[in-house]
């Protein structure tokens, strides 16, 4: 049985909601770990740490924005793929 476009779009929206929920649950689990890492590595006081540690702090700080962009791009990509295919 073949679904029509409306059915495909409905499945895409449900999948997008599920990706949002799972993605932001994982994000909530990830945020305390990033905070713990920042306090363990003394990222708040850049005068006291080496340049390599500053670079590591910067790389870990970008984890949260990249995760949010990943969630959004997967969700939007799923909807666009269902609309165009």
Secondary structure, DSSP 8 states (H G I E B T S, - for coil): ----HHHHHHHHHHHHHHHHHHHHHHHHHHHHHHHHHHHHTTTT-GGGS-HHHHHHHHHHHHHHHHHHHHHHHHHHHHHHHHHH-
